[in-house]
Amino acid sequence: MYFETSRAKALEKLNHFIDNNLSDYSKLRNFDFGPDNRSNTSCISPYITHGIINEREVIEKSLSKFSFSKNEKFIQEVLWRTYWKGWLELRPSVWLDFLNELKKIREEFKEDNNYKNAIEGNTSVECFNEWVNELKETNYLHNHARMWFASIWVFTLDLPWQLGAEFFMRHLYDGDAASNTLGWRWVAGIQTQGKHYLASEWNIKKFTNNRFSNFKLNKNANPKVSEKIYSVISRDFYNHQDIENKNLLIFENNLSFEVTDFKHNEFKKVLLVSNKNENRLIKLSEKVLNFKSKLIEDQKKRLEENSINCEIINISEIKNTNVELVALYPTIGENLDYLNLNNLKINFLYRKLDQYSWPYCSKGFFNFKKYIPKIISTF
C-alpha cells in the first residue's frame, strides 16, 4: 500500500494490474482483503486524481488486454470520477453549500466527544476503528470500505456527513471535491433524495472475509433530508484559441503535461501551482501535502528533461503575475475557489475527455454509462 511519487511508478503499478489482475476484477473488486492485499483492485486512483496518469491511458491499456465487454465494469469504475466531476460542474452550488455548511458544523462539533472518538478510531465499532487507522497510515481505503465507513459515520455514530467528507479529504491521497463530496451525499441519502446506503453487518463480514465480526450497526436509520434542489446550469466547455506563447498554469489535477491534449502547443513557460494549507478551507494532512508536492516535483523533472521552461509557484503568486495566463482547468475545488475569490480571470483549457463526457452528466450514472461506448470511441 505504498504509493510512490512518480509517473514511472504509477505506470508500473497500472501495467502490473492489467497484466496480472484485471481478468478477475469484476468478480473480486468488492472484497476488502485488508491493506496488505490489494491485488483485486488497481490502486491507481491517487494517480488519476492528480493526472499523473489519465483515464484515457487506463482505458486504452485495458482494452489492449481484453475486449470492451470483458472490461466494461472496470471502465465504468474508471469513469465514475469523470462522471462525478461533470455532475458537479453542472451544479457548482453543491460544492459551495457544502463548504458553508462545513464551517458552521465544524464549530458546533469541535468539542463533541462522539466526533473526537470517531476521528481517533476510538468507537465501539471495531471495523470502523481499523479503517480510521488504515486511512491515517496508508492514506487510502478500499471503495467498499469507504461506503461502509461513511454509512457508519452518518447512521450509527450519528455524525454530520460534512465532517466525514472533510475527514476523508484531509487524509486521502485520491481525495477530490467531486467524488468525495458527492459520494458522502449519496451515502447520506441526499444525492439521490430518499435513497441512502445503509451498511449491514453481514455485508461487511462477507466482503472482508470475516475479518470483522464483533460489532453492531444501526439497521433502521432513515435517509438524511435536504430541502435544497440543484438545477442543472447551462455551461460551455470551449477552449480558448489564442494560447500560443502564453504562460501555462498547471494545477495538481493535471500533472502529466506530456500526455495532455496540449502537449504540441508552444507555451512561453509552464507554471506548476502548489496550494498549501494557508489557502485551503479543508486543511490537508502533512502526508497528503507531501504526496502532492513530490508529484509536482516529478512533473517538473519530466518537463525539464524535455527542455520545457517551467517553475513551481505557490497559488498566491498568481496574483503577482503580470503576463497573460492560460490554465489547464483545475475543476471545481479549492484551487478554482482561490481563483474565483481573488477575481483572477484566466482562460481555461479543457480536456477532450471532459468535453465529451460532461454533457452526459446532467442525470444519474445509470444514464451516463449508456454513453460510455460513444465516449471512448472518440479516443
Phi, psi and omega per residue, in radians:
M1 nan 0.451 3.096
Y2 -1.630 2.187 -3.126
F3 -1.775 1.846 3.136
E4 -1.334 2.677 -2.912
T5 -1.872 1.102 3.029
S6 -2.668 2.687 3.089
R7 -1.121 -0.653 -3.137
A8 -1.045 -0.752 -3.137
K9 -1.257 -0.579 3.092
A10 -1.119 -0.781 3.105
L11 -1.130 -0.635 3.097
E12 -1.095 -0.745 3.123
K13 -1.133 -0.767 3.132
L14 -1.084 -0.840 -3.107
N15 -1.105 -0.656 3.127
H16 -1.128 -0.746 3.134
F17 -1.115 -0.808 -3.108
I18 -1.122 -0.707 -3.116
D19 -1.261 -0.535 -2.965
N20 -2.018 -0.456 -2.962
N21 -2.278 -0.163 -3.100
L22 -1.082 -0.599 -3.069
S23 -1.072 -0.498 -3.116
D24 -1.764 0.124 -3.001
Y25 -1.019 -0.889 -3.064
S26 -1.054 -0.628 -3.081
K27 -1.343 -0.595 -2.968
L28 -1.953 -0.085 -2.922
R29 -1.081 -0.500 -3.076
N30 -1.444 -0.097 -3.137
F31 -1.482 2.306 3.020
D32 -1.851 1.706 -3.103
F33 -1.479 0.002 -3.129
G34 1.823 2.857 -3.036
P35 -1.133 -0.288 3.139
D36 -1.548 -0.067 3.131
N37 -2.502 1.609 -3.140
R38 -2.001 0.413 -3.062
S39 -1.147 -0.343 -3.109
N40 -1.456 -0.087 3.063
T41 -2.276 2.832 -3.036
S42 -1.395 -0.500 -3.103
C43 0.995 0.592 3.138
I44 -1.813 0.004 -3.090
S45 -1.017 -0.631 3.087
P46 -1.066 -0.516 3.140
Y47 -1.424 -0.660 3.079
I48 -1.129 -0.736 3.129
T49 -0.969 -0.661 -3.089
H50 -1.697 0.085 3.107
G51 1.219 0.275 3.079
I52 -1.118 -0.723 2.850
I53 -2.221 2.716 -3.095
N54 -2.058 2.924 -3.072
E55 -1.025 -0.664 -3.129
R56 -1.081 -0.796 3.107
E57 -1.036 -0.787 -3.091
V58 -1.091 -0.804 -3.109
I59 -1.167 -0.739 3.131
E60 -1.085 -0.718 3.127
K61 -1.161 -0.679 3.133
S62 -1.173 -0.649 -3.138
L63 -1.300 -0.350 3.041
S64 -1.307 -0.257 -3.139
K65 -1.719 -0.816 -3.097
F66 -2.368 2.850 3.112
S67 -1.201 2.915 3.111
F68 -1.045 -0.732 -3.097
S69 -1.077 -0.649 3.110
K70 -1.355 -0.386 -3.091
N71 -1.759 -0.013 -2.903
E72 -1.001 -0.797 -3.117
K73 -1.121 -0.736 3.122
F74 -1.097 -0.785 -3.136
I75 -1.110 -0.699 3.082
Q76 -1.033 -0.773 -3.121
E77 -1.154 -0.654 3.099
V78 -1.070 -0.668 -3.054
L79 -1.546 -0.036 3.065
W80 -0.992 -0.780 -3.122
R81 -1.139 -0.648 3.072
T82 -1.080 -0.748 3.122
Y83 -1.106 -0.857 -3.126
W84 -1.010 -0.740 3.132
K85 -1.072 -0.785 3.128
G86 -1.100 -0.723 3.121
W87 -1.020 -0.768 -3.108
L88 -1.269 -0.611 3.093
E89 -1.051 -0.543 -3.137
L90 -1.495 -0.128 3.118
R91 -2.488 1.077 -3.014
P92 -1.075 -0.385 -3.128
S93 -1.143 -0.380 3.110
V94 -1.064 -0.755 3.135
W95 -1.180 -0.790 -3.123
L96 -1.135 -0.687 3.099
D97 -1.141 -0.685 3.093
F98 -1.026 -0.802 -3.121
L99 -1.125 -0.715 3.128
N100 -1.152 -0.725 3.090
E101 -1.128 -0.699 -3.122
L102 -1.063 -0.758 -3.132
K103 -1.029 -0.725 -3.133
K104 -1.239 -0.822 -3.087
I105 -1.174 -0.618 3.134
R106 -1.020 -0.727 3.111
E107 -1.157 -0.709 -3.107
E108 -1.133 -0.559 -3.004
F109 -1.882 0.112 -3.026
K110 -1.136 -0.399 3.094
E111 -1.947 0.210 -3.093
D112 -1.335 2.123 -3.081
N113 -1.169 -0.601 3.103
N114 -1.079 -0.744 3.099
Y115 -1.154 -0.784 -3.142
K116 -1.073 -0.726 3.110
N117 -1.123 -0.625 -3.128
A118 -1.138 -0.849 -3.069
I119 -1.312 -0.241 3.063
E120 -1.694 -0.023 -3.113
G121 1.168 0.739 -3.074
N122 -2.178 0.839 -3.142
T123 -1.828 -3.114 3.110
S124 -1.492 -0.020 -3.103
V125 -1.794 1.858 -3.015
E126 -0.994 -0.843 -3.075
C127 -1.120 -0.668 3.118
F128 -1.054 -0.787 3.126
N129 -1.057 -0.692 3.107
E130 -1.094 -0.720 -3.114
W131 -1.220 -0.604 3.057
V132 -1.041 -0.819 -3.128
N133 -1.163 -0.693 3.121
E134 -1.124 -0.738 3.134
L135 -1.057 -0.805 -3.120
K136 -1.209 -0.579 -3.078
E137 -1.416 -0.743 -3.037
T138 -1.859 -0.245 -3.101
N139 1.041 0.623 -3.101
Y140 -2.761 2.593 2.963
L141 -2.456 2.566 3.012
H142 -1.022 2.555 -3.085
N143 -1.021 -0.692 3.139
H144 -1.141 -0.691 3.113
A145 -1.127 -0.587 3.098
R146 -1.103 -0.705 3.115
M147 -1.151 -0.803 3.112
W148 -1.058 -0.818 -3.116
F149 -0.976 -0.898 -3.099
A150 -1.099 -0.695 3.140
S151 -1.131 -0.767 3.112
I152 -1.108 -0.767 3.124
W153 -0.966 -0.839 -3.027
V154 -1.387 -0.787 -2.926
F155 -1.804 -0.429 3.082
T156 -1.715 -0.765 3.121
L157 -1.509 -0.201 3.059
D158 1.009 0.861 3.107
L159 -1.947 2.664 -3.128
P160 -1.117 2.407 -3.130
W161 -1.097 -0.496 -3.109
Q162 -1.096 -0.667 3.111
L163 -1.212 -0.594 3.084
G164 -1.174 -0.726 3.107
A165 -1.087 -0.687 3.090
E166 -1.123 -0.739 -3.134
F167 -1.062 -0.745 3.088
F168 -1.115 -0.817 -3.120
M169 -1.066 -0.593 -3.120
R170 -1.143 -0.585 -2.972
H171 -2.000 -0.326 -3.074
L172 -1.392 2.316 3.012
Y173 -1.154 -0.504 -3.091
D174 -1.802 0.330 -3.124
G175 -1.158 2.251 2.987
D176 -2.430 2.741 -2.994
A177 -0.996 -0.745 -3.021
A178 -1.275 -1.064 -3.033
S179 -1.121 -0.606 -3.115
N180 -1.271 -0.918 -3.107
T181 -1.085 -0.823 -3.067
L182 -1.279 -0.536 3.067
G183 -1.122 -0.741 3.098
W184 -1.196 -0.655 3.076
R185 -1.092 -0.689 -3.134
W186 -1.118 -0.798 3.112
V187 -1.051 -0.757 -3.085
A188 -1.184 -0.438 3.112
G189 1.804 0.237 -3.137
I190 -1.918 -0.227 3.050
Q191 -1.246 -0.883 2.922
T192 -1.873 1.773 -2.954
Q193 -0.890 2.177 3.070
G194 1.445 -0.001 -3.121
K195 -2.092 1.791 -3.104
H196 -1.852 2.995 3.056
Y197 -1.917 2.000 -3.106
L198 -1.894 1.888 -3.137
A199 -1.112 2.510 3.135
S200 -2.141 2.643 -3.103
E201 -1.099 -0.736 -3.105
W202 -1.146 -0.624 -3.127
N203 -1.180 -0.756 3.114
I204 -1.124 -0.768 3.132
K205 -1.052 -0.825 -3.099
K206 -1.072 -0.862 -2.991
F207 -1.554 0.086 2.921
T208 -1.969 0.241 -3.115
N209 0.961 0.729 3.100
N210 1.049 0.507 3.053
R211 -1.189 -0.474 3.141
F212 -2.158 2.368 -3.103
S213 -2.474 -0.466 -3.008
N214 -1.791 1.360 3.117
F215 -2.745 2.740 3.129
K216 -2.232 2.360 -3.135
L217 -2.084 2.765 3.045
N218 -1.272 2.017 -3.069
K219 -1.675 -0.112 -2.974
N220 -2.142 0.327 -3.080
A221 -1.237 2.495 3.066
N222 -1.557 2.724 3.087
P223 -1.060 2.622 3.010
K224 -1.229 2.743 -3.034
V225 -2.089 2.390 3.019
S226 -2.311 2.358 -3.136
E227 -1.477 -0.146 -3.033
K228 -1.455 2.378 3.070
I229 -2.112 2.262 -3.073
Y230 -1.923 2.025 3.116
S231 -1.489 2.632 3.094
V232 -1.228 2.283 3.086
I233 -1.635 2.748 3.115
S234 -1.494 2.153 -3.108
R235 -2.417 2.532 2.999
D236 -1.942 2.408 3.120
F237 -1.980 1.049 -3.115
Y238 -1.619 2.518 3.124
N239 -1.538 2.433 3.024
H240 -1.115 2.385 -3.019
Q241 -1.547 -0.584 -3.070
D242 -1.519 1.444 -3.044
I243 -2.084 -0.227 -3.093
E244 -1.112 2.392 3.084
N245 1.073 0.431 2.980
K246 -1.687 2.870 2.985
N247 -1.421 2.333 -3.072
L248 -1.878 2.188 3.026
L249 -1.564 2.329 3.020
I250 -2.163 2.138 3.136
F251 -1.627 -3.089 -2.975
E252 -1.265 -0.047 -3.123
N253 -1.744 0.017 -3.064
N254 -2.384 0.877 -2.955
L255 -1.580 0.724 2.958
S256 -2.536 1.268 -3.095
F257 -0.984 -0.579 -3.041
E258 -1.181 -0.213 3.084
V259 -2.108 0.253 3.098
T260 -1.372 2.973 3.081
D261 -1.229 -0.119 -3.035
F262 -2.027 0.299 -3.065
K263 -1.148 -0.375 -3.117
H264 -1.643 -0.073 3.083
N265 -1.380 2.650 3.123
E266 -1.699 2.039 3.098
F267 -1.963 2.532 3.138
K268 -1.110 -0.768 -3.126
K269 -2.735 2.563 3.062
V270 -1.840 2.168 3.131
L271 -1.903 1.999 3.129
L272 -1.563 2.123 -2.956
V273 -1.698 2.136 3.062
S274 -1.808 2.358 -3.112
N275 -2.128 1.828 -3.129
K276 -1.484 3.103 -3.026
N277 -1.162 -0.414 -3.098
E278 -1.129 -0.349 3.118
N279 -1.903 0.299 -3.138
R280 -2.061 2.439 3.018
L281 -1.319 -0.722 3.075
I282 -1.636 1.938 -3.089
K283 -1.345 2.154 -3.106
L284 -1.501 2.672 3.105
S285 -1.164 2.766 3.132
E286 -1.067 -0.602 3.129
K287 -1.140 -0.720 3.129
V288 -1.184 -0.768 3.105
L289 -1.069 -0.692 3.133
N290 -1.172 -0.670 3.094
F291 -1.057 -0.825 3.125
K292 -1.091 -0.750 -3.110
S293 -1.067 -0.735 -3.126
K294 -1.227 -0.595 3.080
L295 -1.171 -0.655 3.081
I296 -1.135 -0.734 3.102
E297 -1.087 -0.674 3.125
D298 -1.133 -0.705 3.080
Q299 -1.114 -0.729 3.117
K300 -1.042 -0.753 3.137
K301 -1.074 -0.757 -3.125
R302 -1.189 -0.654 3.087
L303 -1.115 -0.759 -3.134
E304 -1.142 -0.605 3.087
E305 -1.123 -0.426 3.102
N306 -1.743 0.312 3.066
S307 1.036 0.607 3.089
I308 -1.724 2.227 3.134
N309 -1.191 2.062 -3.070
C310 -2.542 2.856 -3.114
E311 -2.741 2.555 3.030
I312 -1.656 2.246 3.112
I313 -2.240 2.730 2.990
N314 -1.384 2.569 -3.082
I315 -0.997 -0.521 3.141
S316 -1.185 -0.345 -3.134
E317 -1.322 -0.251 -3.135
I318 -1.047 -0.608 -3.123
K319 -1.071 -0.451 -3.061
N320 -1.673 0.039 -3.130
T321 -1.484 2.116 -3.031
N322 -1.643 -0.095 -3.141
V323 -1.607 2.819 3.132
E324 -1.249 2.366 -3.045
L325 -2.068 2.557 2.864
V326 -2.161 2.813 -3.062
A327 -2.561 2.472 2.904
L328 -1.164 2.217 -2.972
Y329 -1.012 2.187 -3.076
P330 -1.386 -0.123 -3.039
T331 1.136 2.847 -3.106
I332 -1.037 2.297 -3.093
G333 2.794 -2.918 -2.995
E334 -1.263 -0.444 3.075
N335 -1.207 -0.808 3.096
L336 -1.145 -0.647 3.092
D337 -0.997 -0.737 -3.126
Y338 -1.086 -0.772 3.131
L339 -1.072 -0.763 -3.109
N340 -1.200 -0.747 -3.115
L341 -1.127 -0.513 3.141
N342 -1.716 0.186 3.071
N343 0.926 0.728 3.131
L344 -1.572 1.957 -3.093
K345 -1.563 1.896 -3.082
I346 -2.229 2.426 3.093
N347 -1.432 2.143 -3.051
F348 -1.645 2.638 3.046
L349 -2.048 2.203 -3.068
Y350 -1.814 2.520 3.068
R351 -1.182 2.534 3.093
K352 -1.043 -0.692 3.140
L353 -0.998 -0.751 3.137
D354 -1.220 -0.693 3.105
Q355 -1.056 -0.670 3.126
Y356 -1.295 -0.655 -2.960
S357 -1.509 -0.762 -2.948
W358 -1.085 -0.552 3.075
P359 -1.082 -0.328 3.130
Y360 -1.626 0.163 -3.032
C361 -1.780 0.276 -3.096
S362 -1.322 -0.361 -3.131
K363 -2.035 -2.753 -3.094
G364 -1.355 2.969 -3.094
F365 -1.130 -0.560 -3.128
F366 -1.122 -0.545 3.023
N367 -1.273 -0.740 -3.112
F368 -1.045 -0.735 -3.018
K369 -1.173 -0.332 3.055
K370 -1.085 -0.486 -3.068
Y371 -1.648 -0.043 -3.091
I372 -1.003 -0.821 3.101
P373 -0.995 -0.674 3.122
K374 -1.165 -0.715 -3.126
I375 -1.114 -0.840 -3.074
I376 -1.307 -0.316 3.070
S377 -1.180 -0.367 3.123
T378 -1.275 -0.196 3.103
F379 -1.175 nan nan
